[in-house]
């Protein structure tokens, strides 16, 4: 594996770890492929420099449209989004910013 792929895989693991610890409405261990798809989309959103609000709204969208949850307020997920954005996984640095 080349260094770029190593960094990408490491960033993916960091994102997955934060989501498992702070946002896991489906049970990542019971539905790993579905959870991995959410991690990949979050990784993309980080790479496009989304705001914390935009990232939180994506998580709410997953909860409401895909999982059938109701009444999730994006404000509740902004702290999780900020943690994710601090990772700075798209920067190419060897270490996360957080």
Backbone torsions as a table, in degrees:
resi	resn	phi	psi	omega
1	UNK	NA	136.8	-179.6
2	UNK	-85.4	165.9	-176.6
3	UNK	-57.6	-36.2	179.2
4	UNK	-63.2	-44.7	178.1
5	UNK	-64.7	-36.1	177.2
6	UNK	-61.6	-45.6	179.7
7	UNK	-64.2	-40.3	179.0
8	UNK	-63.5	-44.8	179.7
9	UNK	-65.4	-39.3	179.1
10	UNK	-65.9	-43.4	176.7
11	UNK	-59.9	-42.2	178.7
12	UNK	-60.6	-42.5	179.4
13	UNK	-66.7	-39.5	178.1
14	UNK	-61.8	-44.9	179.5
15	UNK	-62.4	-47.2	-179.9
16	UNK	-59.3	-40.0	-179.5
17	UNK	-63.6	-46.3	179.0
18	UNK	-62.8	-43.5	179.8
19	UNK	-64.3	-41.2	178.6
20	UNK	-62.2	-40.0	-176.0
21	UNK	-78.2	-29.3	-170.4
22	UNK	-120.0	-15.0	-177.9
23	UNK	-158.2	105.2	-179.1
24	UNK	-148.2	67.7	-175.0
25	UNK	-71.2	-13.2	-177.9
26	UNK	-107.7	-12.3	-173.6
27	UNK	80.8	87.2	-174.1
28	UNK	-53.9	-33.9	-178.1
29	UNK	-74.3	-24.2	-178.7
30	UNK	-89.8	-22.4	-179.5
31	UNK	-137.3	64.3	-171.9
32	UNK	-62.4	-36.2	-179.8
33	UNK	-67.3	-41.5	178.3
34	UNK	-65.1	-45.1	178.9
35	UNK	-60.8	-41.6	179.8
36	UNK	-61.6	-34.9	177.1
37	UNK	-64.1	-37.8	177.7
38	UNK	-68.4	-39.5	177.7
39	UNK	-61.2	-43.7	-179.9
40	UNK	-61.9	-42.4	179.5
41	UNK	-67.8	-39.5	176.6
42	UNK	-62.2	-41.9	177.2
43	UNK	-58.3	-42.5	177.4
44	UNK	-63.3	-45.0	180.0
45	UNK	-62.7	-38.9	175.8
46	UNK	-62.5	-43.0	-179.1
47	UNK	-64.8	-26.3	178.8
48	UNK	-93.5	10.6	176.5
49	UNK	59.4	44.9	175.6
50	UNK	-64.0	154.8	176.4
51	UNK	-79.4	163.3	175.2
52	UNK	-56.4	-39.1	179.7
53	UNK	-64.0	-43.4	180.0
54	UNK	-62.5	-42.7	179.2
55	UNK	-66.0	-41.5	177.1
56	UNK	-62.6	-39.9	178.7
57	UNK	-65.1	-34.3	175.2
58	UNK	-63.1	-45.6	179.7
59	UNK	-61.8	-38.9	176.7
60	UNK	-65.4	-41.2	178.6
61	UNK	-59.2	-42.5	177.1
62	UNK	-60.4	-47.5	-178.2
63	UNK	-62.0	-40.6	-173.9
64	UNK	-87.4	-48.1	-174.5
65	UNK	-84.1	-31.6	-177.5
66	UNK	-97.7	-31.3	-173.8
67	UNK	-109.9	-8.3	175.6
68	UNK	79.9	13.5	176.4
69	UNK	-71.9	160.5	178.4
70	UNK	-130.7	156.0	171.7
71	UNK	62.7	28.8	173.8
72	UNK	-82.9	128.3	-179.4
73	UNK	-98.6	124.6	179.5
74	UNK	-54.4	-29.8	179.6
75	UNK	-57.9	-31.6	-179.6
76	UNK	-69.1	-24.0	-176.7
77	UNK	-103.2	-1.5	177.5
78	UNK	-60.4	-40.7	177.7
79	UNK	-59.9	-38.6	176.5
80	UNK	-64.6	-43.8	179.4
81	UNK	-60.5	-40.4	179.1
82	UNK	-64.2	-40.9	176.4
83	UNK	-59.8	-44.6	-179.5
84	UNK	-63.3	-43.0	-178.6
85	UNK	-69.3	-26.7	176.6
86	UNK	-68.5	-19.1	178.7
87	UNK	-60.6	-34.9	178.8
88	UNK	55.9	42.1	-176.0
89	UNK	-68.0	-19.1	-178.5
90	UNK	-86.8	-3.6	-174.0
91	UNK	-77.2	-21.1	-176.5
92	UNK	86.8	0.6	178.2
93	UNK	-68.5	156.7	178.8
94	UNK	-74.2	-24.8	-177.7
95	UNK	-123.9	151.5	176.0
96	UNK	-70.1	157.2	179.4
97	UNK	-73.1	-22.8	-176.8
98	UNK	-84.2	NA	NA
